[in-house]
Amino acid sequence: MAQVIITDQRVVSAGWAAWGRTVAIGAVTGIIFWLLTLLIAHYVVEPLTCRQIVDASMCTNATPLAGTIATILAAVIAIGLMIRLRIARPIITAVATAALLWNLASWTAGLFWLEALGWSVLLYLLTFALFGWITRYITLWVTIVLSLLIVVVLRIALIL
């Protein structure tokens, strides 16, 4: 019978390289979010809501609705990428980022496409860096509480 020798006990990486990969995934997720928002708004939401111009408010809310759908899909894709790269606590990072950047499509609605793309990449990169840093070494319950506290405080600050 063969004997299995395990040389590395870590299942996930928690070093500087893993944090750098988390930040890179944040930038990629920002690009994915922008592309998904554009595609969903143009090919799904607008054809469904703007078919009959009886209620123009539904047609004007096409981009924010597409952004909400794109936020969820981008978070799921980011979780898959972080799991594939063995980054610690990917669900906390992706869900906290999605909660914090929930209205990003509304914020960037009137901007030039390159500027909207730049803001999406920058904000996703910064939030992934923040929550990726928090989830590196701290215990699970402290990570959840701290992430929740940061999301609540920043969402309140964005409302003001």
MOZIFEN-V553511 format. One record per backbone hydrogen bond with DSSP energy under -1.0 kcal/mol. NH is the residue of the N-H (numbers start at 1). CO is the residue of the C=O. If there is no record, write none. Layout:
nh: [NH NH]
co: [CO CO]
This chain:
nh: [13 19 20 21 22 23 24 25 26 27 28 29 30 31 32 33 34 35 36 37 38 39 40 41 42 43 44 45 46 48 49 50 54 60 61 62 65 66 67 68 69 70 71 72 73 74 75 76 77 78 79 80 81 82 83 84 85 86 87 88 93 94 95 96 97 98 99 100 101 104 107 108 111 116 117 118 119 120 121 122 123 124 125 126 127 128 129 130 131 132 133 134 135 143 144 145 146 147 148 149 150 151 152 153 154 155 156 157 158 159 160]
co: [86 15 16 17 18 19 20 21 22 23 24 25 26 27 28 29 30 31 32 33 34 35 36 37 38 39 40 40 41 44 45 46 52 56 57 59 61 62 63 64 65 66 67 68 69 70 71 72 73 74 75 76 77 78 79 80 81 83 82 13 89 90 91 92 93 94 95 96 97 101 103 104 108 112 113 114 115 116 117 118 119 120 121 122 123 124 125 126 127 128 129 130 131 139 140 141 142 143 144 145 146 147 148 149 150 151 152 153 154 155 156]
